[in-house]
Amino acid sequence: MKILAALGASLQIAAPALAHRKDCEQRKADSDAKIKKNGVKEFSLEIVPSEQVKEDMGAVVGSCDGGTKKIVYKRGG
């Protein structure tokens, strides 16, 4: 019974973290729509593994896959 209670408690703790895990392509599409809505016409969004993100790549506008990847925004063509 104690094991079952511990399992239930751990699922309650883990559930919010799993709910926030967003698909990278969906997160990128959401960011794309927001940027276009703000009137920016020429830009790029790139999905990059978190450990490969460098300062000169552009601005990080989101993360996905539980924080293992970042979405990098760069303005211009």
All heavy atoms as a GROMACS GRO file, in nm:
protein
  568
    1MET      N    1   0.082  -0.120   0.000
    1MET     CA    2   0.000   0.000   0.000
    1MET      C    3   0.086   0.126   0.000
    1MET      O    4   0.052   0.223  -0.065
    1MET     CB    5  -0.091  -0.006   0.124
    1MET     CG    6  -0.200   0.094   0.119
    1MET     SD    7  -0.311   0.054  -0.018
    1MET     CE    8  -0.438   0.166   0.010
    2LYS      N    9   0.198   0.121   0.076
    2LYS     CA   10   0.287   0.237   0.079
    2LYS      C   11   0.347   0.264  -0.059
    2LYS      O   12   0.365   0.379  -0.097
    2LYS     CB   13   0.398   0.216   0.182
    2LYS     CG   14   0.352   0.224   0.325
    2LYS     CD   15   0.467   0.208   0.420
    2LYS     CE   16   0.421   0.211   0.562
    2LYS     NZ   17   0.532   0.198   0.656
    3ILE      N   18   0.377   0.158  -0.131
    3ILE     CA   19   0.434   0.173  -0.264
    3ILE      C   20   0.333   0.241  -0.357
    3ILE      O   21   0.367   0.330  -0.434
    3ILE     CB   22   0.477   0.037  -0.322
    3ILE    CG1   23   0.593  -0.019  -0.240
    3ILE    CG2   24   0.515   0.048  -0.468
    3ILE    CD1   25   0.634  -0.159  -0.277
    4LEU      N   26   0.208   0.200  -0.346
    4LEU     CA   27   0.103   0.260  -0.429
    4LEU      C   28   0.086   0.408  -0.396
    4LEU      O   29   0.072   0.491  -0.487
    4LEU     CB   30  -0.028   0.184  -0.407
    4LEU     CG   31  -0.140   0.213  -0.505
    4LEU    CD1   32  -0.095   0.190  -0.648
    4LEU    CD2   33  -0.261   0.127  -0.476
    5ALA      N   34   0.091   0.443  -0.270
    5ALA     CA   35   0.079   0.584  -0.229
    5ALA      C   36   0.198   0.664  -0.280
    5ALA      O   37   0.183   0.778  -0.327
    5ALA     CB   38   0.068   0.593  -0.077
    6ALA      N   39   0.317   0.608  -0.273
    6ALA     CA   40   0.437   0.676  -0.321
    6ALA      C   41   0.430   0.695  -0.472
    6ALA      O   42   0.469   0.800  -0.525
    6ALA     CB   43   0.562   0.598  -0.283
    7LEU      N   44   0.382   0.594  -0.543
    7LEU     CA   45   0.367   0.605  -0.688
    7LEU      C   46   0.268   0.714  -0.724
    7LEU      O   47   0.293   0.795  -0.814
    7LEU     CB   48   0.323   0.470  -0.746
    7LEU     CG   49   0.302   0.466  -0.897
    7LEU    CD1   50   0.432   0.497  -0.970
    7LEU    CD2   51   0.250   0.330  -0.938
    8GLY      N   52   0.156   0.720  -0.654
    8GLY     CA   53   0.056   0.824  -0.679
    8GLY      C   54   0.111   0.963  -0.654
    8GLY      O   55   0.089   1.056  -0.732
    9ALA      N   56   0.187   0.979  -0.547
    9ALA     CA   57   0.246   1.109  -0.515
    9ALA      C   58   0.348   1.150  -0.620
    9ALA      O   59   0.352   1.266  -0.661
    9ALA     CB   60   0.311   1.104  -0.377
   10SER      N   61   0.428   1.055  -0.666
   10SER     CA   62   0.529   1.090  -0.767
   10SER      C   63   0.464   1.125  -0.900
   10SER      O   64   0.513   1.212  -0.972
   10SER     CB   65   0.630   0.977  -0.784
   10SER     OG   66   0.566   0.862  -0.834
   11LEU      N   67   0.352   1.063  -0.934
   11LEU     CA   68   0.282   1.098  -1.057
   11LEU      C   69   0.223   1.238  -1.049
   11LEU      O   70   0.222   1.312  -1.147
   11LEU     CB   71   0.173   0.996  -1.087
   11LEU     CG   72   0.220   0.861  -1.138
   11LEU    CD1   73   0.102   0.765  -1.153
   11LEU    CD2   74   0.293   0.875  -1.270
   12GLN      N   75   0.175   1.277  -0.932
   12GLN     CA   76   0.120   1.412  -0.915
   12GLN      C   77   0.229   1.517  -0.929
   12GLN      O   78   0.205   1.625  -0.980
   12GLN     CB   79   0.052   1.426  -0.779
   12GLN     CG   80  -0.080   1.355  -0.773
   12GLN     CD   81  -0.146   1.368  -0.637
   12GLN    OE1   82  -0.080   1.395  -0.538
   12GLN    NE2   83  -0.276   1.348  -0.634
   13ILE      N   84   0.348   1.485  -0.886
   13ILE     CA   85   0.460   1.578  -0.898
   13ILE      C   86   0.507   1.586  -1.043
   13ILE      O   87   0.536   1.693  -1.094
   13ILE     CB   88   0.576   1.534  -0.806
   13ILE    CG1   89   0.534   1.550  -0.660
   13ILE    CG2   90   0.703   1.613  -0.835
   13ILE    CD1   91   0.628   1.486  -0.561
   14ALA      N   92   0.512   1.474  -1.112
   14ALA     CA   93   0.564   1.470  -1.249
   14ALA      C   94   0.464   1.518  -1.353
   14ALA      O   95   0.503   1.565  -1.459
   14ALA     CB   96   0.609   1.328  -1.284
   15ALA      N   97   0.336   1.511  -1.326
   15ALA     CA   98   0.234   1.546  -1.426
   15ALA      C   99   0.248   1.687  -1.481
   15ALA      O  100   0.241   1.706  -1.602
   15ALA     CB  101   0.095   1.522  -1.368
   16PRO      N  102   0.267   1.791  -1.399
   16PRO     CA  103   0.281   1.925  -1.457
   16PRO      C  104   0.403   1.938  -1.549
   16PRO      O  105   0.396   2.006  -1.651
   16PRO     CB  106   0.296   2.016  -1.335
   16PRO     CG  107   0.236   1.940  -1.223
   16PRO     CD  108   0.260   1.795  -1.255
   17ALA      N  109   0.511   1.874  -1.515
   17ALA     CA  110   0.630   1.880  -1.599
   17ALA      C  111   0.604   1.814  -1.734
   17ALA      O  112   0.648   1.864  -1.838
   17ALA     CB  113   0.748   1.813  -1.530
   18LEU      N  114   0.534   1.705  -1.736
   18LEU     CA  115   0.502   1.638  -1.861
   18LEU      C  116   0.403   1.718  -1.945
   18LEU      O  117   0.410   1.719  -2.066
   18LEU     CB  118   0.446   1.498  -1.833
   18LEU     CG  119   0.543   1.399  -1.771
   18LEU    CD1  120   0.471   1.269  -1.735
   18LEU    CD2  121   0.659   1.370  -1.865
   19ALA      N  122   0.313   1.789  -1.879
   19ALA     CA  123   0.214   1.868  -1.951
   19ALA      C  124   0.279   1.987  -2.023
   19ALA      O  125   0.230   2.031  -2.126
   19ALA     CB  126   0.109   1.918  -1.855
   20HIS      N  127   0.389   2.039  -1.971
   20HIS     CA  128   0.455   2.154  -2.030
   20HIS      C  129   0.554   2.117  -2.141
   20HIS      O  130   0.608   2.204  -2.204
   20HIS     CB  131   0.528   2.235  -1.922
   20HIS     CG  132   0.434   2.303  -1.830
   20HIS    ND1  133   0.357   2.409  -1.868
   20HIS    CD2  134   0.402   2.278  -1.701
   20HIS    CE1  135   0.283   2.448  -1.767
   20HIS    NE2  136   0.308   2.369  -1.666
   21ARG      N  137   0.573   1.991  -2.164
   21ARG     CA  138   0.666   1.947  -2.268
   21ARG      C  139   0.597   1.966  -2.403
   21ARG      O  140   0.501   1.897  -2.434
   21ARG     CB  141   0.701   1.801  -2.245
   21ARG     CG  142   0.811   1.751  -2.331
   21ARG     CD  143   0.843   1.606  -2.294
   21ARG     NE  144   0.951   1.558  -2.375
   21ARG     CZ  145   1.071   1.529  -2.328
   21ARG    NH1  146   1.095   1.541  -2.201
   21ARG    NH2  147   1.164   1.486  -2.408
   22LYS      N  148   0.646   2.060  -2.482
   22LYS     CA  149   0.582   2.093  -2.609
   22LYS      C  150   0.665   2.045  -2.726
   22LYS      O  151   0.786   2.048  -2.724
   22LYS     CB  152   0.564   2.244  -2.619
   22LYS     CG  153   0.420   2.283  -2.634
   22LYS     CD  154   0.403   2.428  -2.664
   22LYS     CE  155   0.259   2.455  -2.692
   22LYS     NZ  156   0.230   2.590  -2.722
   23ASP      N  157   0.596   2.001  -2.830
   23ASP     CA  158   0.659   1.959  -2.953
   23ASP      C  159   0.733   2.076  -3.016
   23ASP      O  160   0.681   2.187  -3.022
   23ASP     CB  161   0.552   1.905  -3.047
   23ASP     CG  162   0.605   1.870  -3.183
   23ASP    OD1  163   0.694   1.784  -3.191
   23ASP    OD2  164   0.560   1.932  -3.282
   24CYS      N  165   0.853   2.053  -3.064
   24CYS     CA  166   0.936   2.161  -3.120
   24CYS      C  167   0.872   2.227  -3.242
   24CYS      O  168   0.875   2.349  -3.254
   24CYS     CB  169   1.074   2.107  -3.156
   24CYS     SG  170   1.178   2.079  -3.011
   25GLU      N  171   0.817   2.149  -3.331
   25GLU     CA  172   0.757   2.208  -3.451
   25GLU      C  173   0.636   2.294  -3.415
   25GLU      O  174   0.614   2.400  -3.475
   25GLU     CB  175   0.719   2.100  -3.552
   25GLU     CG  176   0.839   2.033  -3.616
   25GLU     CD  177   0.931   2.130  -3.690
   25GLU    OE1  178   0.882   2.225  -3.753
   25GLU    OE2  179   1.053   2.109  -3.685
   26GLN      N  180   0.558   2.251  -3.316
   26GLN     CA  181   0.442   2.330  -3.273
   26GLN      C  182   0.488   2.460  -3.206
   26GLN      O  183   0.434   2.566  -3.231
   26GLN     CB  184   0.354   2.250  -3.177
   26GLN     CG  185   0.232   2.326  -3.130
   26GLN     CD  186   0.139   2.365  -3.244
   26GLN    OE1  187   0.106   2.282  -3.328
   26GLN    NE2  188   0.101   2.491  -3.250
   27ARG      N  189   0.589   2.450  -3.122
   27ARG     CA  190   0.642   2.570  -3.054
   27ARG      C  191   0.700   2.667  -3.157
   27ARG      O  192   0.680   2.787  -3.147
   27ARG     CB  193   0.750   2.527  -2.954
   27ARG     CG  194   0.820   2.638  -2.884
   27ARG     CD  195   0.738   2.702  -2.778
   27ARG     NE  196   0.730   2.611  -2.664
   27ARG     CZ  197   0.675   2.645  -2.550
   27ARG    NH1  198   0.627   2.765  -2.532
   27ARG    NH2  199   0.668   2.560  -2.452
   28LYS      N  200   0.769   2.614  -3.258
   28LYS     CA  201   0.825   2.698  -3.363
   28LYS      C  202   0.714   2.767  -3.442
   28LYS      O  203   0.722   2.886  -3.474
   28LYS     CB  204   0.912   2.614  -3.457
   28LYS     CG  205   0.980   2.692  -3.566
   28LYS     CD  206   1.067   2.601  -3.652
   28LYS     CE  207   1.124   2.674  -3.772
   28LYS     NZ  208   1.199   2.585  -3.859
   29ALA      N  209   0.607   2.694  -3.473
   29ALA     CA  210   0.494   2.751  -3.547
   29ALA      C  211   0.426   2.861  -3.464
   29ALA      O  212   0.388   2.965  -3.519
   29ALA     CB  213   0.394   2.642  -3.583
   30ASP      N  214   0.413   2.840  -3.334
   30ASP     CA  215   0.355   2.942  -3.246
   30ASP      C  216   0.440   3.068  -3.246
   30ASP      O  217   0.388   3.180  -3.256
   30ASP     CB  218   0.342   2.890  -3.102
   30ASP     CG  219   0.241   2.777  -3.088
   30ASP    OD1  220   0.160   2.755  -3.181
   30ASP    OD2  221   0.242   2.711  -2.983
   31SER      N  222   0.572   3.051  -3.236
   31SER     CA  223   0.663   3.166  -3.236
   31SER      C  224   0.659   3.237  -3.370
   31SER      O  225   0.657   3.361  -3.376
   31SER     CB  226   0.807   3.120  -3.207
   31SER     OG  227   0.816   3.066  -3.078
   32ASP      N  228   0.654   3.162  -3.479
   32ASP     CA  229   0.646   3.219  -3.613
   32ASP      C  230   0.522   3.308  -3.627
   32ASP      O  231   0.531   3.420  -3.677
   32ASP     CB  232   0.643   3.105  -3.716
   32ASP     CG  233   0.648   3.154  -3.859
   32ASP    OD1  234   0.758   3.182  -3.908
   32ASP    OD2  235   0.539   3.164  -3.921
   33ALA      N  236   0.409   3.258  -3.580
   33ALA     CA  237   0.284   3.334  -3.589
   33ALA      C  238   0.292   3.464  -3.508
   33ALA      O  239   0.247   3.570  -3.554
   33ALA     CB  240   0.168   3.249  -3.541
   34LYS      N  241   0.349   3.458  -3.388
   34LYS     CA  242   0.361   3.577  -3.304
   34LYS      C  243   0.452   3.681  -3.367
   34LYS      O  244   0.424   3.801  -3.364
   34LYS     CB  245   0.415   3.540  -3.165
   34LYS     CG  246   0.315   3.467  -3.080
   34LYS     CD  247   0.375   3.430  -2.946
   34LYS     CE  248   0.280   3.348  -2.864
   34LYS     NZ  249   0.338   3.306  -2.736
   35ILE      N  250   0.562   3.636  -3.425
   35ILE     CA  251   0.658   3.729  -3.487
   35ILE      C  252   0.593   3.796  -3.609
   35ILE      O  253   0.604   3.917  -3.627
   35ILE     CB  254   0.788   3.656  -3.524
   35ILE    CG1  255   0.860   3.611  -3.396
   35ILE    CG2  256   0.879   3.745  -3.609
   35ILE    CD1  257   0.972   3.511  -3.419
   36LYS      N  258   0.524   3.718  -3.691
   36LYS     CA  259   0.456   3.775  -3.808
   36LYS      C  260   0.347   3.873  -3.766
   36LYS      O  261   0.327   3.975  -3.830
   36LYS     CB  262   0.397   3.663  -3.895
   36LYS     CG  263   0.502   3.588  -3.973
   36LYS     CD  264   0.441   3.477  -4.056
   36LYS     CE  265   0.548   3.405  -4.135
   36LYS     NZ  266   0.494   3.288  -4.207
   37LYS      N  267   0.278   3.841  -3.657
   37LYS     CA  268   0.172   3.928  -3.605
   37LYS      C  269   0.229   4.065  -3.564
   37LYS      O  270   0.163   4.167  -3.574
   37LYS     CB  271   0.103   3.862  -3.486
   37LYS     CG  272  -0.013   3.938  -3.431
   37LYS     CD  273  -0.076   3.864  -3.315
   37LYS     CE  274  -0.184   3.949  -3.251
   37LYS     NZ  275  -0.238   3.885  -3.132
   38ASN      N  276   0.355   4.066  -3.521
   38ASN     CA  277   0.422   4.190  -3.482
   38ASN      C  278   0.476   4.268  -3.602
   38ASN      O  279   0.542   4.370  -3.585
   38ASN     CB  280   0.534   4.162  -3.383
   38ASN     CG  281   0.481   4.129  -3.246
   38ASN    OD1  282   0.375   4.175  -3.206
   38ASN    ND2  283   0.555   4.047  -3.172
   39GLY      N  284   0.453   4.218  -3.724
   39GLY     CA  285   0.490   4.290  -3.845
   39GLY      C  286   0.628   4.262  -3.899
   39GLY      O  287   0.671   4.326  -3.994
   40VAL      N  288   0.698   4.166  -3.844
   40VAL     CA  289   0.832   4.132  -3.894
   40VAL      C  290   0.814   4.045  -4.018
   40VAL      O  291   0.744   3.944  -4.015
   40VAL     CB  292   0.915   4.058  -3.787
   40VAL    CG1  293   1.053   4.024  -3.840
   40VAL    CG2  294   0.926   4.141  -3.660
   41LYS      N  295   0.877   4.084  -4.128
   41LYS     CA  296   0.860   4.011  -4.254
   41LYS      C  297   0.976   3.916  -4.285
   41LYS      O  298   0.956   3.808  -4.337
   41LYS     CB  299   0.842   4.110  -4.368
   41LYS     CG  300   0.715   4.192  -4.354
   41LYS     CD  301   0.686   4.270  -4.478
   41LYS     CE  302   0.572   4.367  -4.465
   41LYS     NZ  303   0.450   4.321  -4.413
   42GLU      N  304   1.098   3.958  -4.254
   42GLU     CA  305   1.214   3.874  -4.285
   42GLU      C  306   1.283   3.830  -4.157
   42GLU      O  307   1.340   3.911  -4.085
   42GLU     CB  308   1.312   3.952  -4.373
   42GLU     CG  309   1.257   3.980  -4.512
   42GLU     CD  310   1.360   4.041  -4.604
   42GLU    OE1  311   1.479   4.007  -4.590
   42GLU    OE2  312   1.321   4.123  -4.688
   43PHE      N  313   1.276   3.700  -4.131
   43PHE     CA  314   1.339   3.643  -4.013
   43PHE      C  315   1.354   3.492  -4.033
   43PHE      O  316   1.297   3.435  -4.126
   43PHE     CB  317   1.256   3.672  -3.887
   43PHE     CG  318   1.121   3.606  -3.886
   43PHE    CD1  319   1.103   3.483  -3.825
   43PHE    CD2  320   1.012   3.666  -3.947
   43PHE    CE1  321   0.979   3.422  -3.825
   43PHE    CE2  322   0.888   3.607  -3.946
   43PHE     CZ  323   0.871   3.484  -3.886
   44SER      N  324   1.429   3.432  -3.945
   44SER     CA  325   1.441   3.286  -3.947
   44SER      C  326   1.428   3.233  -3.805
   44SER      O  327   1.463   3.301  -3.708
   44SER     CB  328   1.575   3.243  -4.007
   44SER     OG  329   1.681   3.283  -3.925
   45LEU      N  330   1.374   3.115  -3.795
   45LEU     CA  331   1.365   3.042  -3.669
   45LEU      C  332   1.432   2.907  -3.690
   45LEU      O  333   1.406   2.840  -3.790
   45LEU     CB  334   1.219   3.020  -3.628
   45LEU     CG  335   1.141   3.143  -3.586
   45LEU    CD1  336   0.994   3.107  -3.564
   45LEU    CD2  337   1.198   3.204  -3.459
   46GLU      N  338   1.516   2.871  -3.597
   46GLU     CA  339   1.590   2.745  -3.609
   46GLU      C  340   1.583   2.669  -3.478
   46GLU      O  341   1.600   2.727  -3.370
   46GLU     CB  342   1.735   2.776  -3.645
   46GLU     CG  343   1.819   2.655  -3.671
   46GLU     CD  344   1.962   2.691  -3.709
   46GLU    OE1  345   1.995   2.810  -3.717
   46GLU    OE2  346   2.041   2.598  -3.728
   47ILE      N  347   1.557   2.539  -3.486
   47ILE     CA  348   1.557   2.453  -3.368
   47ILE      C  349   1.698   2.399  -3.351
   47ILE      O  350   1.753   2.336  -3.441
   47ILE     CB  351   1.456   2.339  -3.384
   47ILE    CG1  352   1.315   2.396  -3.402
   47ILE    CG2  353   1.464   2.244  -3.265
   47ILE    CD1  354   1.212   2.294  -3.444
   48VAL      N  355   1.757   2.425  -3.233
   48VAL     CA  356   1.897   2.391  -3.208
   48VAL      C  357   1.906   2.317  -3.073
   48VAL      O  358   1.842   2.358  -2.977
   48VAL     CB  359   1.983   2.520  -3.201
   48VAL    CG1  360   2.128   2.488  -3.176
   48VAL    CG2  361   1.966   2.602  -3.327
   49PRO      N  362   1.986   2.209  -3.065
   49PRO     CA  363   2.009   2.147  -2.934
   49PRO      C  364   2.063   2.251  -2.836
   49PRO      O  365   2.146   2.335  -2.872
   49PRO     CB  366   2.113   2.038  -2.963
   49PRO     CG  367   2.093   2.007  -3.108
   49PRO     CD  368   2.055   2.138  -3.173
   50SER      N  369   2.014   2.248  -2.714
   50SER     CA  370   2.048   2.350  -2.613
   50SER      C  371   2.198   2.369  -2.596
   50SER      O  372   2.245   2.481  -2.584
   50SER     CB  373   1.986   2.314  -2.478
   50SER     OG  374   1.846   2.322  -2.486
   51GLU      N  375   2.273   2.260  -2.598
   51GLU     CA  376   2.417   2.272  -2.574
   51GLU      C  377   2.492   2.334  -2.692
   51GLU      O  378   2.606   2.374  -2.678
   51GLU     CB  379   2.478   2.135  -2.538
   51GLU     CG  380   2.471   2.031  -2.646
   51GLU     CD  381   2.341   1.951  -2.649
   51GLU    OE1  382   2.252   1.975  -2.567
   51GLU    OE2  383   2.330   1.863  -2.736
   52GLN      N  384   2.427   2.346  -2.808
   52GLN     CA  385   2.492   2.403  -2.926
   52GLN      C  386   2.457   2.551  -2.948
   52GLN      O  387   2.506   2.612  -3.042
   52GLN     CB  388   2.456   2.323  -3.050
   52GLN     CG  389   2.512   2.182  -3.048
   52GLN     CD  390   2.474   2.103  -3.171
   52GLN    OE1  391   2.421   2.156  -3.268
   52GLN    NE2  392   2.500   1.973  -3.168
   53VAL      N  393   2.370   2.607  -2.864
   53VAL     CA  394   2.331   2.747  -2.881
   53VAL      C  395   2.447   2.838  -2.843
   53VAL      O  396   2.508   2.821  -2.738
   53VAL     CB  397   2.207   2.780  -2.795
   53VAL    CG1  398   2.174   2.928  -2.801
   53VAL    CG2  399   2.088   2.698  -2.841
   54LYS      N  400   2.477   2.933  -2.931
   54LYS     CA  401   2.584   3.030  -2.907
   54LYS      C  402   2.524   3.170  -2.913
   54LYS      O  403   2.423   3.193  -2.979
   54LYS     CB  404   2.694   3.015  -3.011
   54LYS     CG  405   2.763   2.880  -3.004
   54LYS     CD  406   2.876   2.872  -3.106
   54LYS     CE  407   2.952   2.744  -3.092
   54LYS     NZ  408   2.900   2.630  -3.160
   55GLU      N  409   2.588   3.265  -2.846
   55GLU     CA  410   2.536   3.402  -2.838
   55GLU      C  411   2.520   3.467  -2.975
   55GLU      O  412   2.425   3.542  -2.997
   55GLU     CB  413   2.627   3.488  -2.751
   55GLU     CG  414   2.612   3.460  -2.603
   55GLU     CD  415   2.694   3.555  -2.519
   55GLU    OE1  416   2.707   3.672  -2.558
   55GLU    OE2  417   2.743   3.511  -2.415
   56ASP      N  418   2.610   3.440  -3.067
   56ASP     CA  419   2.605   3.506  -3.198
   56ASP      C  420   2.502   3.445  -3.294
   56ASP      O  421   2.485   3.492  -3.406
   56ASP     CB  422   2.743   3.507  -3.262
   56ASP     CG  423   2.797   3.368  -3.291
   56ASP    OD1  424   2.744   3.270  -3.236
   56ASP    OD2  425   2.893   3.357  -3.369
   57MET      N  426   2.432   3.341  -3.252
   57MET     CA  427   2.333   3.276  -3.338
   57MET      C  428   2.205   3.356  -3.350
   57MET      O  429   2.135   3.345  -3.450
   57MET     CB  430   2.300   3.136  -3.284
   57MET     CG  431   2.412   3.038  -3.292
   57MET     SD  432   2.367   2.879  -3.224
   57MET     CE  433   2.284   2.807  -3.364
   58GLY      N  434   2.170   3.433  -3.249
   58GLY     CA  435   2.045   3.507  -3.246
   58GLY      C  436   1.984   3.498  -3.107
   58GLY      O  437   2.048   3.452  -3.013
   59ALA      N  438   1.858   3.538  -3.098
   59ALA     CA  439   1.789   3.539  -2.969
   59ALA      C  440   1.711   3.409  -2.950
   59ALA      O  441   1.644   3.363  -3.041
   59ALA     CB  442   1.694   3.658  -2.962
   60VAL      N  443   1.720   3.353  -2.831
   60VAL     CA  444   1.641   3.235  -2.798
   60VAL      C  445   1.500   3.282  -2.765
   60VAL      O  446   1.480   3.364  -2.675
   60VAL     CB  447   1.703   3.157  -2.680
   60VAL    CG1  448   1.613   3.043  -2.639
   60VAL    CG2  449   1.841   3.106  -2.716
   61VAL      N  450   1.401   3.233  -2.841
   61VAL     CA  451   1.263   3.275  -2.821
   61VAL      C  452   1.176   3.165  -2.761
   61VAL      O  453   1.058   3.186  -2.735
   61VAL     CB  454   1.200   3.327  -2.952
   61VAL    CG1  455   1.267   3.453  -2.998
   61VAL    CG2  456   1.201   3.221  -3.060
   62GLY      N  457   1.234   3.049  -2.738
   62GLY     CA  458   1.158   2.941  -2.677
   62GLY      C  459   1.242   2.817  -2.660
   62GLY      O  460   1.354   2.808  -2.711
   63SER      N  461   1.186   2.723  -2.587
   63SER     CA  462   1.251   2.593  -2.572
   63SER      C  463   1.146   2.485  -2.590
   63SER      O  464   1.026   2.510  -2.580
   63SER     CB  465   1.320   2.582  -2.435
   63SER     OG  466   1.223   2.585  -2.333
   64CYS      N  467   1.193   2.364  -2.616
   64CYS     CA  468   1.100   2.253  -2.639
   64CYS      C  469   1.169   2.122  -2.603
   64CYS      O  470   1.286   2.122  -2.566
   64CYS     CB  471   1.054   2.252  -2.785
   64CYS     SG  472   1.186   2.255  -2.906
   65ASP      N  473   1.095   2.014  -2.618
   65ASP     CA  474   1.145   1.881  -2.581
   65ASP      C  475   1.204   1.880  -2.441
   65ASP      O  476   1.315   1.830  -2.418
   65ASP     CB  477   1.248   1.830  -2.683
   65ASP     CG  478   1.183   1.773  -2.808
   65ASP    OD1  479   1.059   1.758  -2.807
   65ASP    OD2  480   1.254   1.744  -2.904
   66GLY      N  481   1.130   1.939  -2.349
   66GLY     CA  482   1.172   1.938  -2.209
   66GLY      C  483   1.298   2.019  -2.184
   66GLY      O  484   1.372   1.990  -2.091
   67GLY      N  485   1.323   2.120  -2.266
   67GLY     CA  486   1.440   2.206  -2.247
   67GLY      C  487   1.566   2.156  -2.316
   67GLY      O  488   1.670   2.218  -2.305
   68THR      N  489   1.556   2.045  -2.389
   68THR     CA  490   1.675   1.991  -2.456
   68THR      C  491   1.706   2.064  -2.585
   68THR      O  492   1.817   2.053  -2.637
   68THR     CB  493   1.660   1.841  -2.486
   68THR    OG1  494   1.547   1.822  -2.573
   68THR    CG2  495   1.641   1.761  -2.359
   69LYS      N  496   1.607   2.139  -2.637
   69LYS     CA  497   1.627   2.216  -2.761
   69LYS      C  498   1.577   2.357  -2.742
   69LYS      O  499   1.488   2.382  -2.661
   69LYS     CB  500   1.552   2.149  -2.877
   69LYS     CG  501   1.606   2.012  -2.910
   69LYS     CD  502   1.532   1.950  -3.024
   69LYS     CE  503   1.586   1.810  -3.050
   69LYS     NZ  504   1.505   1.739  -3.147
   70LYS      N  505   1.635   2.449  -2.818
   70LYS     CA  506   1.597   2.590  -2.813
   70LYS      C  507   1.556   2.635  -2.952
   70LYS      O  508   1.603   2.583  -3.052
   70LYS     CB  509   1.715   2.678  -2.766
   70LYS     CG  510   1.775   2.638  -2.634
   70LYS     CD  511   1.691   2.683  -2.521
   70LYS     CE  512   1.766   2.651  -2.391
   70LYS     NZ  513   1.682   2.646  -2.278
   71ILE      N  514   1.469   2.735  -2.956
   71ILE     CA  515   1.429   2.795  -3.083
   71ILE      C  516   1.498   2.931  -3.090
   71ILE      O  517   1.480   3.016  -3.004
   71ILE     CB  518   1.276   2.809  -3.093
   71ILE    CG1  519   1.215   2.670  -3.084
   71ILE    CG2  520   1.238   2.880  -3.223
   71ILE    CD1  521   1.067   2.667  -3.077
   72VAL      N  522   1.580   2.946  -3.193
   72VAL     CA  523   1.662   3.066  -3.208
   72VAL      C  524   1.606   3.152  -3.320
   72VAL      O  525   1.581   3.105  -3.431
   72VAL     CB  526   1.808   3.026  -3.238
   72VAL    CG1  527   1.895   3.151  -3.257
   72VAL    CG2  528   1.865   2.939  -3.128
   73TYR      N  529   1.586   3.279  -3.289
   73TYR     CA  530   1.531   3.379  -3.382
   73TYR      C  531   1.640   3.469  -3.433
   73TYR      O  532   1.725   3.515  -3.358
   73TYR     CB  533   1.427   3.462  -3.307
   73TYR     CG  534   1.389   3.592  -3.370
   73TYR    CD1  535   1.295   3.598  -3.472
   73TYR    CD2  536   1.445   3.712  -3.327
   73TYR    CE1  537   1.259   3.719  -3.530
   73TYR    CE2  538   1.409   3.833  -3.382
   73TYR     CZ  539   1.316   3.836  -3.484
   73TYR     OH  540   1.280   3.955  -3.540
   74LYS      N  541   1.641   3.490  -3.564
   74LYS     CA  542   1.734   3.583  -3.624
   74LYS      C  543   1.657   3.670  -3.724
   74LYS      O  544   1.588   3.617  -3.811
   74LYS     CB  545   1.848   3.509  -3.694
   74LYS     CG  546   1.961   3.600  -3.733
   74LYS     CD  547   2.085   3.519  -3.767
   74LYS     CE  548   2.203   3.613  -3.782
   74LYS     NZ  549   2.325   3.541  -3.802
   75ARG      N  550   1.667   3.800  -3.706
   75ARG     CA  551   1.594   3.891  -3.793
   75ARG      C  552   1.673   3.916  -3.921
   75ARG      O  553   1.795   3.918  -3.920
   75ARG     CB  554   1.573   4.024  -3.720
   75ARG     CG  555   1.472   4.111  -3.788
   75ARG     CD  556   1.428   4.224  -3.700
   75ARG     NE  557   1.323   4.297  -3.768
   75ARG     CZ  558   1.241   4.380  -3.711
   75ARG    NH1  559   1.252   4.404  -3.582
   75ARG    NH2  560   1.149   4.443  -3.778
   76GLY      N  561   1.603   3.933  -4.032
   76GLY     CA  562   1.667   3.958  -4.160
   76GLY      C  563   1.654   3.838  -4.252
   76GLY      O  564   1.605   3.732  -4.215
   77GLY      N  565   1.698   3.857  -4.375
   77GLY     CA  566   1.681   3.752  -4.476
   77GLY      C  567   1.787   3.652  -4.485
   77GLY      O  568   1.877   3.618  -4.429
   0.00000   0.00000   0.00000
